[in-house]
Amino acid sequence: MEKFAMKRVDDFRLRLGKKELVPIMVGGMGVDISTAELSLEAARLGGIGHISDAMVPTVSDRRFNTKYVKNKLRQFKFNVANTDKAIVKFDLGLLAEATALHVGRTMEAKRGTGLIFINCMEKLTMNAPKETLRVRLKAALDAGIDGITLAAGLHLGSFALMEDHPRFRDVQLGIIVSSLRALQLFLKKSARTGRLPDYIVIEGPLAGGHLGFGMDWSQYDLVKIVLEIRDWMKAEQLDIPLIPAGGIFTGSDAVAFMEMGAAAVQVATRFTVANECGLPEDVQQEYFKTSESNIVVNTISPTGYPMRMLANSPAIGTGIRPNCEAFGYLLDSNGNCQYIEAYNREVALHPDAKKVHVMDKTCLCTHMRNFELWTCGHYTYRLKDTTRRNEDGSYRLLSAEHIFRDYQFSTDNKIALPD
Ligand SMILES: Cc1cc2nc3c(=O)[nH]c(=O)nc-3n(C[C@H](O)[C@H](O)[C@H](O)COP(=O)(O)O)c2cc1C
């Protein structure tokens, strides 16, 4: 006799505009870890996938053989040894072009009933925060993106930056917050545009990438934050889909949030070991192999936000010369970056050294570009339980479809292993 039929994620649907979706959103993973291929699989399966707008010219070079990085480096080569990077600006026309390529080609390849969004980071200040963000947002809208998730930062002016775009009222726009306060601030600052977000991702302290918490992150609990935001929304009579993220590792974890009133979940870490993920396979094996004690949250990101990563990431402690002439995505509005300061300090302290070590900050652009900073979610150490081992002892990569369907159909906290 069937007793209590355990619910599955598939018993729920996410309504966004006129769409009914499988309530699984694969989160944006910066610098092409959540590739077009991965996002296309999520969309094909009826959910939502994300590409990322981090370092798109670099990503375009890799995908389409363009030469944006080489040309920028050539243009600013004269400045490489200069500690002042204020002059190293992005060409806004080329930035729009690269975004149009990345987004446009991805949208052309879309199949199925799901959606493809772009994760857009406010902290990617690019030596002209407002201008470059406006170009990235508008170029993504022009190229037909289904939605934009505003991430990594407060985005207090981002709605205003796109409000004159013809698609502003039709495209799906969402925001990632880690507290009720951040949500309230966003809504207050965006009210003037007469538009609410279409969905709200609530990211807790166990997520991968940058955290919206301080180094006291472990004091926070995603469930509590979700309930607080849910209850406030109810009191304000605001009806916007809430999408928790961070540490949702099984279909049952997802169902628990749906039963609390969430409209969908955003997940990422499980997909870092998918064939379609952008990480090189040797790095994916490191994710599989890792132990819990090897997963750390530190402050080496020059953005100022704590970031979670594997402690054996090659990026930690290297002292490479800042690569702002080629990259420069984290330069603030004055052309500064915390890594440049840390690097210059070490060079001044060790004037005769051939190589310096910089322990407190890292050159995030270079190391993310080269997959040498292994950012990951808290539960990465459980990935080994999601697959089988090959004869040589390595772990078998999974298809994105397998992982997606496991979230969609599993019950009882079970994880389906590949055939
Ligand atoms: C490798 C990796 C890279 C990430 N990069 C970004 C990013 O560039 N921007 C962002 O907003 N979130 C980023 N995240 C966070 C995810 O989008 C997602 O919200 C979160 O990791 C979900 O938790 P989970 O990984 O435990 O499923 C990243 C996560 C991972 C695992």
The ligand as an ORCA input file, in Angstrom:
! r2SCAN-3c Opt
* xyz 0 1
  C      31.825     27.324     -9.266
  C      30.791     28.357     -8.891
  C      30.861     29.628     -9.432
  C      29.896     30.587     -9.120
  N      29.949     31.822     -9.702
  C      28.957     32.708     -9.479
  C      28.915     33.938    -10.187
  O      29.774     34.228    -11.031
  N      27.919     34.813     -9.915
  C      26.928     34.503     -9.012
  O      26.036     35.305     -8.787
  N      26.941     33.341     -8.344
  C      27.908     32.433     -8.574
  N      27.866     31.225     -7.932
  C      26.723     30.922     -7.038
  C      25.663     30.062     -7.747
  O      25.103     30.730     -8.833
  C      24.533     29.585     -6.811
  O      23.696     30.633     -6.400
  C      24.979     28.843     -5.587
  O      26.234     28.271     -5.709
  C      23.951     27.776     -5.263
  O      24.375     26.943     -4.230
  P      24.950     25.469     -4.494
  O      26.187     25.650     -5.259
  O      25.158     24.933     -3.120
  O      23.908     24.704     -5.276
  C      28.845     30.262     -8.224
  C      28.787     28.975     -7.681
  C      29.738     28.022     -8.005
  C      29.625     26.643     -7.400
*
